[in-house]
Amino acid sequence: MLKQSKKIEEEGQGISEEVKAEILKNEKEASTILEETGHIAILKDLLPEESKEQEEVEQNDDLENLGLKIEPTYDIDQVVEEVTNYVQGIIDDMDVEGAISSTSNRRSINMQIDTNEPGRIIGYHGKVLKSLQLLAQNYLYNRYSRTFYITINVNDYVEHRAEVLQSYAQKLATRVLEEGRSLVTDPMSSSERKIIHRIISRMEGVTSYSEGDEPNRYVVVDTE
């Protein structure tokens, strides 16, 4: 297994230390830096459609219901330990003190970072945090040649961001109803788009759907 992982890491699309440093500078969007350095193809592997993970889960559940057990080709505990150490190393390089705790469910990995300097890890509008998630996913993709779904929370940022997005979605829907025309959000991550869709689905007279290509995919809010 270690020999195979090393081969994947050597032959896969790795992000160099120089490119990683540029991403963490937060002077440009991570997607812009990847495109400028010839790594844009990485995004297609690391940023799947919203429904892809759910479809894989449903397919596995169907097989398990038939008595067929799906055996992963990796040790998830080892995967979690590796990516946690990788992210911890980046935080240490940023000279930020932070403790990480991680949990997993199939190929979804949730990381909780507790720190007294959340702003440095989160960045403006979460840009540094999103870059950190991208680097973590790329790290695991290179090692295991498959996509893991990583969510990183810093203190209570994810919860606070969800509250902000809820208010934003409600105001957007109100404008759509008042003006009688569709409106779009800024580009958002898959998890943020899901929050918008969930809020809009609970409101009468409006609907929502995603458009665009990753990493610039956004939500359209329209009248029904």
C-alpha positions as protocol buffer text, in pm:
chain_id: "A"
residue {
  index: 1
  type: MET
  ca { x: 0 y: 0 z: 0 }
}
residue {
  index: 2
  type: LEU
  ca { x: 279 y: 244 z: 90 }
}
residue {
  index: 3
  type: LYS
  ca { x: 458 y: 163 z: -236 }
}
residue {
  index: 4
  type: GLN
  ca { x: 139 y: 230 z: -434 }
}
residue {
  index: 5
  type: SER
  ca { x: 74 y: 557 z: -248 }
}
residue {
  index: 6
  type: LYS
  ca { x: 430 y: 675 z: -317 }
}
residue {
  index: 7
  type: LYS
  ca { x: 386 y: 597 z: -687 }
}
residue {
  index: 8
  type: ILE
  ca { x: 61 y: 791 z: -703 }
}
residue {
  index: 9
  type: GLU
  ca { x: 219 y: 1084 z: -524 }
}
residue {
  index: 10
  type: GLU
  ca { x: 513 y: 1087 z: -765 }
}
residue {
  index: 11
  type: GLU
  ca { x: 305 y: 1047 z: -1082 }
}
residue {
  index: 12
  type: GLY
  ca { x: -4 y: 1247 z: -982 }
}
residue {
  index: 13
  type: GLN
  ca { x: -72 y: 1615 z: -1033 }
}
residue {
  index: 14
  type: GLY
  ca { x: 109 y: 1756 z: -732 }
}
residue {
  index: 15
  type: ILE
  ca { x: 102 y: 2117 z: -617 }
}
residue {
  index: 16
  type: SER
  ca { x: 455 y: 2236 z: -556 }
}
residue {
  index: 17
  type: GLU
  ca { x: 564 y: 2417 z: -241 }
}
residue {
  index: 18
  type: GLU
  ca { x: 594 y: 2738 z: -444 }
}
residue {
  index: 19
  type: VAL
  ca { x: 236 y: 2714 z: -573 }
}
residue {
  index: 20
  type: LYS
  ca { x: 110 y: 2621 z: -226 }
}
residue {
  index: 21
  type: ALA
  ca { x: 281 y: 2929 z: -82 }
}
residue {
  index: 22
  type: GLU
  ca { x: 121 y: 3150 z: -348 }
}
residue {
  index: 23
  type: ILE
  ca { x: -225 y: 3010 z: -267 }
}
residue {
  index: 24
  type: LEU
  ca { x: -183 y: 3073 z: 105 }
}
residue {
  index: 25
  type: LYS
  ca { x: -70 y: 3432 z: 46 }
}
residue {
  index: 26
  type: ASN
  ca { x: -438 y: 3502 z: -30 }
}
residue {
  index: 27
  type: GLU
  ca { x: -345 y: 3765 z: -292 }
}
residue {
  index: 28
  type: LYS
  ca { x: -537 y: 3581 z: -566 }
}
residue {
  index: 29
  type: GLU
  ca { x: -813 y: 3322 z: -582 }
}
residue {
  index: 30
  type: ALA
  ca { x: -673 y: 2969 z: -553 }
}
residue {
  index: 31
  type: SER
  ca { x: -844 y: 2880 z: -883 }
}
residue {
  index: 32
  type: THR
  ca { x: -667 y: 3169 z: -1059 }
}
residue {
  index: 33
  type: ILE
  ca { x: -326 y: 3057 z: -932 }
}
residue {
  index: 34
  type: LEU
  ca { x: -390 y: 2696 z: -1037 }
}
residue {
  index: 35
  type: GLU
  ca { x: -492 y: 2810 z: -1385 }
}
residue {
  index: 36
  type: GLU
  ca { x: -190 y: 3037 z: -1423 }
}
residue {
  index: 37
  type: THR
  ca { x: 48 y: 2761 z: -1315 }
}
residue {
  index: 38
  type: GLY
  ca { x: -105 y: 2493 z: -1536 }
}
residue {
  index: 39
  type: HIS
  ca { x: -283 y: 2304 z: -1258 }
}
residue {
  index: 40
  type: ILE
  ca { x: -643 y: 2390 z: -1349 }
}
residue {
  index: 41
  type: ALA
  ca { x: -722 y: 2024 z: -1430 }
}
residue {
  index: 42
  type: ILE
  ca { x: -684 y: 1948 z: -1059 }
}
residue {
  index: 43
  type: LEU
  ca { x: -1002 y: 2141 z: -987 }
}
residue {
  index: 44
  type: LYS
  ca { x: -1208 y: 1913 z: -1210 }
}
residue {
  index: 45
  type: ASP
  ca { x: -1100 y: 1617 z: -997 }
}
residue {
  index: 46
  type: LEU
  ca { x: -1128 y: 1790 z: -660 }
}
residue {
  index: 47
  type: LEU
  ca { x: -1454 y: 1984 z: -706 }
}
residue {
  index: 48
  type: PRO
  ca { x: -1728 y: 1742 z: -814 }
}
residue {
  index: 49
  type: GLU
  ca { x: -2094 y: 1823 z: -882 }
}
residue {
  index: 50
  type: GLU
  ca { x: -2311 y: 1854 z: -570 }
}
residue {
  index: 51
  type: SER
  ca { x: -2494 y: 1528 z: -639 }
}
residue {
  index: 52
  type: LYS
  ca { x: -2187 y: 1308 z: -701 }
}
residue {
  index: 53
  type: GLU
  ca { x: -2111 y: 1222 z: -341 }
}
residue {
  index: 54
  type: GLN
  ca { x: -2478 y: 1148 z: -264 }
}
residue {
  index: 55
  type: GLU
  ca { x: -2505 y: 924 z: -571 }
}
residue {
  index: 56
  type: GLU
  ca { x: -2200 y: 724 z: -459 }
}
residue {
  index: 57
  type: VAL
  ca { x: -2345 y: 685 z: -110 }
}
residue {
  index: 58
  type: GLU
  ca { x: -2681 y: 569 z: -249 }
}
residue {
  index: 59
  type: GLN
  ca { x: -2513 y: 320 z: -484 }
}
residue {
  index: 60
  type: ASN
  ca { x: -2310 y: 174 z: -198 }
}
residue {
  index: 61
  type: ASP
  ca { x: -2622 y: 152 z: 20 }
}
residue {
  index: 62
  type: ASP
  ca { x: -2804 y: -35 z: -259 }
}
residue {
  index: 63
  type: LEU
  ca { x: -2523 y: -287 z: -287 }
}
residue {
  index: 64
  type: GLU
  ca { x: -2507 y: -332 z: 88 }
}
residue {
  index: 65
  type: ASN
  ca { x: -2885 y: -393 z: 92 }
}
residue {
  index: 66
  type: LEU
  ca { x: -2821 y: -678 z: -153 }
}
residue {
  index: 67
  type: GLY
  ca { x: -2573 y: -829 z: 89 }
}
residue {
  index: 68
  type: LEU
  ca { x: -2267 y: -706 z: -102 }
}
residue {
  index: 69
  type: LYS
  ca { x: -2021 y: -531 z: 124 }
}
residue {
  index: 70
  type: ILE
  ca { x: -1805 y: -260 z: -31 }
}
residue {
  index: 71
  type: GLU
  ca { x: -1447 y: -290 z: 91 }
}
residue {
  index: 72
  type: PRO
  ca { x: -1246 y: 33 z: 60 }
}
residue {
  index: 73
  type: THR
  ca { x: -899 y: 14 z: -88 }
}
residue {
  index: 74
  type: TYR
  ca { x: -762 y: 236 z: 185 }
}
residue {
  index: 75
  type: ASP
  ca { x: -751 y: 259 z: 564 }
}
residue {
  index: 76
  type: ILE
  ca { x: -971 y: 560 z: 647 }
}
residue {
  index: 77
  type: ASP
  ca { x: -808 y: 603 z: 988 }
}
residue {
  index: 78
  type: GLN
  ca { x: -470 y: 630 z: 818 }
}
residue {
  index: 79
  type: VAL
  ca { x: -612 y: 874 z: 563 }
}
residue {
  index: 80
  type: VAL
  ca { x: -753 y: 1096 z: 839 }
}
residue {
  index: 81
  type: GLU
  ca { x: -426 y: 1088 z: 1031 }
}
residue {
  index: 82
  type: GLU
  ca { x: -222 y: 1176 z: 722 }
}
residue {
  index: 83
  type: VAL
  ca { x: -436 y: 1470 z: 612 }
}
residue {
  index: 84
  type: THR
  ca { x: -465 y: 1600 z: 969 }
}
residue {
  index: 85
  type: ASN
  ca { x: -87 y: 1601 z: 1001 }
}
residue {
  index: 86
  type: TYR
  ca { x: -59 y: 1769 z: 660 }
}
residue {
  index: 87
  type: VAL
  ca { x: -296 y: 2053 z: 757 }
}
residue {
  index: 88
  type: GLN
  ca { x: -130 y: 2085 z: 1097 }
}
residue {
  index: 89
  type: GLY
  ca { x: 202 y: 2130 z: 917 }
}
residue {
  index: 90
  type: ILE
  ca { x: 62 y: 2413 z: 705 }
}
residue {
  index: 91
  type: ILE
  ca { x: -79 y: 2587 z: 1012 }
}
residue {
  index: 92
  type: ASP
  ca { x: 256 y: 2553 z: 1186 }
}
residue {
  index: 93
  type: ASP
  ca { x: 428 y: 2701 z: 879 }
}
residue {
  index: 94
  type: MET
  ca { x: 186 y: 2996 z: 904 }
}
residue {
  index: 95
  type: ASP
  ca { x: 311 y: 3042 z: 1263 }
}
residue {
  index: 96
  type: VAL
  ca { x: -41 y: 2998 z: 1399 }
}
residue {
  index: 97
  type: GLU
  ca { x: -113 y: 2794 z: 1710 }
}
residue {
  index: 98
  type: GLY
  ca { x: -408 y: 2561 z: 1656 }
}
residue {
  index: 99
  type: ALA
  ca { x: -531 y: 2218 z: 1762 }
}
residue {
  index: 100
  type: ILE
  ca { x: -705 y: 1992 z: 1509 }
}
residue {
  index: 101
  type: SER
  ca { x: -957 y: 1717 z: 1574 }
}
residue {
  index: 102
  type: SER
  ca { x: -1090 y: 1510 z: 1284 }
}
residue {
  index: 103
  type: THR
  ca { x: -1378 y: 1271 z: 1219 }
}
residue {
  index: 104
  type: SER
  ca { x: -1480 y: 1079 z: 908 }
}
residue {
  index: 105
  type: ASN
  ca { x: -1779 y: 913 z: 743 }
}
residue {
  index: 106
  type: ARG
  ca { x: -1692 y: 705 z: 437 }
}
residue {
  index: 107
  type: ARG
  ca { x: -1489 y: 948 z: 221 }
}
residue {
  index: 108
  type: SER
  ca { x: -1607 y: 1262 z: 400 }
}
residue {
  index: 109
  type: ILE
  ca { x: -1356 y: 1405 z: 645 }
}
residue {
  index: 110
  type: ASN
  ca { x: -1449 y: 1681 z: 889 }
}
residue {
  index: 111
  type: MET
  ca { x: -1170 y: 1876 z: 1054 }
}
residue {
  index: 112
  type: GLN
  ca { x: -1218 y: 2112 z: 1348 }
}
residue {
  index: 113
  type: ILE
  ca { x: -945 y: 2368 z: 1414 }
}
residue {
  index: 114
  type: ASP
  ca { x: -949 y: 2550 z: 1748 }
}
residue {
  index: 115
  type: THR
  ca { x: -726 y: 2855 z: 1761 }
}
residue {
  index: 116
  type: ASN
  ca { x: -690 y: 3199 z: 1916 }
}
residue {
  index: 117
  type: GLU
  ca { x: -613 y: 3344 z: 1572 }
}
residue {
  index: 118
  type: PRO
  ca { x: -911 y: 3230 z: 1359 }
}
residue {
  index: 119
  type: GLY
  ca { x: -888 y: 3526 z: 1121 }
}
residue {
  index: 120
  type: ARG
  ca { x: -548 y: 3420 z: 991 }
}
residue {
  index: 121
  type: ILE
  ca { x: -671 y: 3073 z: 899 }
}
residue {
  index: 122
  type: ILE
  ca { x: -1011 y: 3184 z: 769 }
}
residue {
  index: 123
  type: GLY
  ca { x: -901 y: 3487 z: 566 }
}
residue {
  index: 124
  type: TYR
  ca { x: -1123 y: 3745 z: 398 }
}
residue {
  index: 125
  type: HIS
  ca { x: -1463 y: 3586 z: 327 }
}
residue {
  index: 126
  type: GLY
  ca { x: -1309 y: 3246 z: 401 }
}
residue {
  index: 127
  type: LYS
  ca { x: -1055 y: 3255 z: 116 }
}
residue {
  index: 128
  type: VAL
  ca { x: -763 y: 3112 z: 315 }
}
residue {
  index: 129
  type: LEU
  ca { x: -987 y: 2842 z: 462 }
}
residue {
  index: 130
  type: LYS
  ca { x: -1112 y: 2740 z: 116 }
}
residue {
  index: 131
  type: SER
  ca { x: -752 y: 2728 z: -9 }
}
residue {
  index: 132
  type: LEU
  ca { x: -657 y: 2509 z: 286 }
}
residue {
  index: 133
  type: GLN
  ca { x: -939 y: 2267 z: 201 }
}
residue {
  index: 134
  type: LEU
  ca { x: -827 y: 2258 z: -162 }
}
residue {
  index: 135
  type: LEU
  ca { x: -467 y: 2181 z: -64 }
}
residue {
  index: 136
  type: ALA
  ca { x: -582 y: 1905 z: 172 }
}
residue {
  index: 137
  type: GLN
  ca { x: -799 y: 1744 z: -97 }
}
residue {
  index: 138
  type: ASN
  ca { x: -515 y: 1765 z: -349 }
}
residue {
  index: 139
  type: TYR
  ca { x: -278 y: 1605 z: -99 }
}
residue {
  index: 140
  type: LEU
  ca { x: -506 y: 1303 z: -57 }
}
residue {
  index: 141
  type: TYR
  ca { x: -591 y: 1282 z: -426 }
}
residue {
  index: 142
  type: ASN
  ca { x: -222 y: 1252 z: -508 }
}
residue {
  index: 143
  type: ARG
  ca { x: -171 y: 980 z: -248 }
}
residue {
  index: 144
  type: TYR
  ca { x: -480 y: 769 z: -315 }
}
residue {
  index: 145
  type: SER
  ca { x: -591 y: 870 z: -667 }
}
residue {
  index: 146
  type: ARG
  ca { x: -945 y: 938 z: -546 }
}
residue {
  index: 147
  type: THR
  ca { x: -1140 y: 1236 z: -420 }
}
residue {
  index: 148
  type: PHE
  ca { x: -1210 y: 1278 z: -50 }
}
residue {
  index: 149
  type: TYR
  ca { x: -1464 y: 1536 z: 63 }
}
residue {
  index: 150
  type: ILE
  ca { x: -1298 y: 1758 z: 322 }
}
residue {
  index: 151
  type: THR
  ca { x: -1468 y: 2020 z: 536 }
}
residue {
  index: 152
  type: ILE
  ca { x: -1259 y: 2236 z: 767 }
}
residue {
  index: 153
  type: ASN
  ca { x: -1417 y: 2445 z: 1041 }
}
residue {
  index: 154
  type: VAL
  ca { x: -1229 y: 2705 z: 1244 }
}
residue {
  index: 155
  type: ASN
  ca { x: -1384 y: 2764 z: 1586 }
}
residue {
  index: 156
  type: ASP
  ca { x: -1751 y: 2835 z: 1500 }
}
residue {
  index: 157
  type: TYR
  ca { x: -1693 y: 2987 z: 1155 }
}
residue {
  index: 158
  type: VAL
  ca { x: -1901 y: 2733 z: 960 }
}
residue {
  index: 159
  type: GLU
  ca { x: -2201 y: 2787 z: 1188 }
}
residue {
  index: 160
  type: HIS
  ca { x: -2166 y: 3166 z: 1163 }
}
residue {
  index: 161
  type: ARG
  ca { x: -2126 y: 3149 z: 785 }
}
residue {
  index: 162
  type: ALA
  ca { x: -2443 y: 2938 z: 761 }
}
residue {
  index: 163
  type: GLU
  ca { x: -2636 y: 3208 z: 949 }
}
residue {
  index: 164
  type: VAL
  ca { x: -2502 y: 3476 z: 714 }
}
residue {
  index: 165
  type: LEU
  ca { x: -2596 y: 3271 z: 407 }
}
residue {
  index: 166
  type: GLN
  ca { x: -2945 y: 3209 z: 543 }
}
residue {
  index: 167
  type: SER
  ca { x: -3006 y: 3582 z: 578 }
}
residue {
  index: 168
  type: TYR
  ca { x: -2852 y: 3643 z: 234 }
}
residue {
  index: 169
  type: ALA
  ca { x: -3076 y: 3382 z: 69 }
}
residue {
  index: 170
  type: GLN
  ca { x: -3389 y: 3526 z: 226 }
}
residue {
  index: 171
  type: LYS
  ca { x: -3305 y: 3880 z: 113 }
}
residue {
  index: 172
  type: LEU
  ca { x: -3224 y: 3755 z: -236 }
}
residue {
  index: 173
  type: ALA
  ca { x: -3556 y: 3571 z: -259 }
}
residue {
  index: 174
  type: THR
  ca { x: -3743 y: 3881 z: -143 }
}
residue {
  index: 175
  type: ARG
  ca { x: -3580 y: 4087 z: -417 }
}
residue {
  index: 176
  type: VAL
  ca { x: -3663 y: 3824 z: -680 }
}
residue {
  index: 177
  type: LEU
  ca { x: -4030 y: 3833 z: -581 }
}
residue {
  index: 178
  type: GLU
  ca { x: -4039 y: 4213 z: -570 }
}
residue {
  index: 179
  type: GLU
  ca { x: -3857 y: 4267 z: -900 }
}
residue {
  index: 180
  type: GLY
  ca { x: -3997 y: 3964 z: -1083 }
}
residue {
  index: 181
  type: ARG
  ca { x: -3661 y: 3862 z: -1226 }
}
residue {
  index: 182
  type: SER
  ca { x: -3388 y: 3613 z: -1148 }
}
residue {
  index: 183
  type: LEU
  ca { x: -3080 y: 3705 z: -947 }
}
residue {
  index: 184
  type: VAL
  ca { x: -2750 y: 3522 z: -899 }
}
residue {
  index: 185
  type: THR
  ca { x: -2510 y: 3479 z: -612 }
}
residue {
  index: 186
  type: ASP
  ca { x: -2135 y: 3520 z: -620 }
}
residue {
  index: 187
  type: PRO
  ca { x: -1937 y: 3200 z: -690 }
}
residue {
  index: 188
  type: MET
  ca { x: -1973 y: 2965 z: -395 }
}
residue {
  index: 189
  type: SER
  ca { x: -1844 y: 2633 z: -271 }
}
residue {
  index: 190
  type: SER
  ca { x: -2064 y: 2327 z: -295 }
}
residue {
  index: 191
  type: SER
  ca { x: -2148 y: 2336 z: 76 }
}
residue {
  index: 192
  type: GLU
  ca { x: -2247 y: 2703 z: 58 }
}
residue {
  index: 193
  type: ARG
  ca { x: -2465 y: 2644 z: -247 }
}
residue {
  index: 194
  type: LYS
  ca { x: -2644 y: 2365 z: -62 }
}
residue {
  index: 195
  type: ILE
  ca { x: -2733 y: 2607 z: 217 }
}
residue {
  index: 196
  type: ILE
  ca { x: -2879 y: 2854 z: -34 }
}
residue {
  index: 197
  type: HIS
  ca { x: -3080 y: 2578 z: -205 }
}
residue {
  index: 198
  type: ARG
  ca { x: -3212 y: 2453 z: 128 }
}
residue {
  index: 199
  type: ILE
  ca { x: -3332 y: 2798 z: 238 }
}
residue {
  index: 200
  type: ILE
  ca { x: -3490 y: 2880 z: -98 }
}
residue {
  index: 201
  type: SER
  ca { x: -3671 y: 2544 z: -107 }
}
residue {
  index: 202
  type: ARG
  ca { x: -3856 y: 2645 z: 209 }
}
residue {
  index: 203
  type: MET
  ca { x: -3987 y: 2969 z: 59 }
}
residue {
  index: 204
  type: GLU
  ca { x: -4297 y: 3004 z: -155 }
}
residue {
  index: 205
  type: GLY
  ca { x: -4288 y: 3149 z: -506 }
}
residue {
  index: 206
  type: VAL
  ca { x: -3914 y: 3104 z: -568 }
}
residue {
  index: 207
  type: THR
  ca { x: -3683 y: 2830 z: -684 }
}
residue {
  index: 208
  type: SER
  ca { x: -3307 y: 2791 z: -720 }
}
residue {
  index: 209
  type: TYR
  ca { x: -3054 y: 2601 z: -929 }
}
residue {
  index: 210
  type: SER
  ca { x: -2679 y: 2604 z: -984 }
}
residue {
  index: 211
  type: GLU
  ca { x: -2503 y: 2719 z: -1298 }
}
residue {
  index: 212
  type: GLY
  ca { x: -2143 y: 2764 z: -1415 }
}
residue {
  index: 213
  type: ASP
  ca { x: -1833 y: 2552 z: -1389 }
}
residue {
  index: 214
  type: GLU
  ca { x: -1623 y: 2490 z: -1082 }
}
residue {
  index: 215
  type: PRO
  ca { x: -1469 y: 2675 z: -913 }
}
residue {
  index: 216
  type: ASN
  ca { x: -1693 y: 2961 z: -1031 }
}
residue {
  index: 217
  type: ARG
  ca { x: -2025 y: 2781 z: -992 }
}
residue {
  index: 218
  type: TYR
  ca { x: -2304 y: 2996 z: -851 }
}
residue {
  index: 219
  type: VAL
  ca { x: -2674 y: 2982 z: -757 }
}
residue {
  index: 220
  type: VAL
  ca { x: -2957 y: 3132 z: -961 }
}
residue {
  index: 221
  type: VAL
  ca { x: -3268 y: 3233 z: -766 }
}
residue {
  index: 222
  type: ASP
  ca { x: -3580 y: 3273 z: -983 }
}
residue {
  index: 223
  type: THR
  ca { x: -3957 y: 3289 z: -960 }
}
residue {
  index: 224
  type: GLU
  ca { x: -4144 y: 2960 z: -989 }
}
